[in-house]
Amino acid sequence: MTAAAARPRGVRRAAGAVRTAGSAAFSGDRLFVVAVAFIIGVAVLMASAPMQRLLAGRERLGVLESQVEALNAANAQLTTRAARLQDLSEIELIAREKLGLVKPGEIPFVLVPPDQGYPTVSIPVPVPEAAPADPWYRRLWRTITSPFR
């Protein structure tokens, strides 16, 4: 006995009616469903390129904002340095340290760090020539016979 025959008579008709109504609705609307799917696909394809450009623009904006922050910090440092260089004592300090300038009547001293030292003159030591090595076959024979000696 089949599953349809096991059901009561009224249930068989209702199930058949639902099956035919569902298939009729789907078969009649198949063109509509395909058209809607096609339109959604085209819309997604058309929106993907501008969306990529938007995301790339946001990423570039983030990079540029970080560059602006770094340049503003560097600008602030340069502004403070320019303000310090307006002071004559700062200019004198830089002239003494970097350029080695002295005032008239001062005696300049140059301190040489101990790791630099002065160049030394040395007499080259002759290297004795090495004795000629045994040929390969003698070394091989010595290696083979050494356990038996």
Summary of the structure (lengths in Angstrom):
residues: 149
radius of gyration: 47.5
end to end distance: 101.1
largest distance: 127.9
contacts: 224
relative contact order: 0.03
helix: 70%
strand: 0%
